[in-house]
């Protein structure tokens, strides 16, 4: 295993996940006494593992047909669009 790659991916994904909707949903489930903490942790961790496995699989398939440069551009545009939409909603007073 390449330590540098591992740390880069871990750090990037960890920072991206902090405070996102998935983490907030997990926090809400864990805050309810009727849900066992171990069950919430296990279910959330498994969901992240499965979604990550799908992303890795999709990335390895798509990269065979689309140049990586274009994937980076698409990802950047997508993140900017989501950020702009979120900012627009916040400025308009949307709560969602």
C-alpha positions as CSV (number, residue, x, y, z in Angstrom):
1,X,0.0,0.0,0.0
2,X,1.3,3.4,-0.9
3,X,1.3,5.4,2.3
4,X,1.3,8.8,0.6
5,X,-1.8,7.9,-1.5
6,X,-3.5,6.4,1.5
7,X,-3.0,9.6,3.6
8,X,-4.0,11.9,0.7
9,X,-7.2,10.0,0.1
10,X,-8.0,9.6,3.8
11,X,-7.4,13.2,4.6
12,X,-9.4,14.5,1.6
13,X,-12.4,12.2,2.3
14,X,-12.3,12.8,6.0
15,X,-12.3,16.6,5.6
16,X,-15.1,16.3,2.9
17,X,-17.3,14.2,5.2
18,X,-17.0,16.5,8.3
19,X,-20.3,18.2,8.7
20,X,-22.0,16.8,5.6
21,X,-25.5,15.6,5.5
22,X,-24.5,12.0,6.0
23,X,-22.6,12.8,9.2
24,X,-25.4,14.9,10.5
25,X,-28.0,12.2,9.8
26,X,-25.8,9.7,11.7
27,X,-25.5,12.2,14.5
28,X,-29.2,12.5,14.7
29,X,-29.7,8.7,14.8
30,X,-27.1,8.3,17.5
31,X,-28.7,11.0,19.6
32,X,-32.0,9.1,19.9
33,X,-32.0,6.7,22.8
34,X,-34.1,4.1,20.9
35,X,-31.2,3.5,18.5
36,X,-28.3,1.5,19.7
37,X,-25.0,3.3,19.2
38,X,-23.3,0.2,17.9
39,X,-26.1,-0.4,15.4
40,X,-25.9,3.2,14.2
41,X,-22.1,3.1,13.9
42,X,-22.1,-0.3,12.1
43,X,-24.9,0.7,9.7
44,X,-23.4,4.1,8.8
45,X,-19.9,2.6,8.4
46,X,-21.2,-0.2,6.2
47,X,-23.2,2.3,4.1
48,X,-20.0,4.4,3.6
49,X,-18.0,1.3,2.7
50,X,-20.6,0.2,0.1
51,X,-21.0,3.7,-1.4
52,X,-17.2,4.1,-1.6
53,X,-16.8,0.7,-3.3
54,X,-19.4,1.7,-5.9
55,X,-17.4,5.0,-6.4
56,X,-14.2,3.1,-6.9
57,X,-15.8,0.7,-9.3
58,X,-17.5,3.5,-11.3
59,X,-14.3,5.5,-11.4
60,X,-12.2,2.6,-12.7
61,X,-14.8,1.8,-15.4
62,X,-15.5,5.4,-16.4
63,X,-11.7,6.3,-16.6
64,X,-11.4,3.6,-19.4
65,X,-13.7,5.7,-21.6
66,X,-13.2,9.3,-20.5
67,X,-9.8,11.0,-20.0
68,X,-9.1,11.6,-16.3
69,X,-8.6,15.3,-17.1
70,X,-12.2,15.6,-18.2
71,X,-13.3,13.8,-15.0
72,X,-11.5,16.3,-12.9
73,X,-13.1,19.2,-14.8
74,X,-16.5,17.6,-14.4
75,X,-16.0,17.1,-10.7
76,X,-14.8,20.6,-10.3
77,X,-17.8,22.1,-12.2
78,X,-20.1,19.8,-10.1
79,X,-18.6,21.0,-6.8
80,X,-18.8,24.7,-7.9
81,X,-22.4,24.2,-9.0
82,X,-23.4,22.6,-5.8
83,X,-21.6,25.3,-3.8
84,X,-23.3,28.0,-5.8
85,X,-26.7,26.4,-5.4
86,X,-26.2,26.1,-1.7
87,X,-25.0,29.7,-1.4
88,X,-27.9,30.9,-3.5
89,X,-30.3,29.0,-1.3
90,X,-28.7,30.4,1.9
91,X,-28.9,34.0,0.6
92,X,-32.6,33.5,-0.4
93,X,-33.4,32.1,3.0
94,X,-34.1,28.5,2.0
95,X,-34.1,25.9,4.7
96,X,-33.8,22.3,3.5
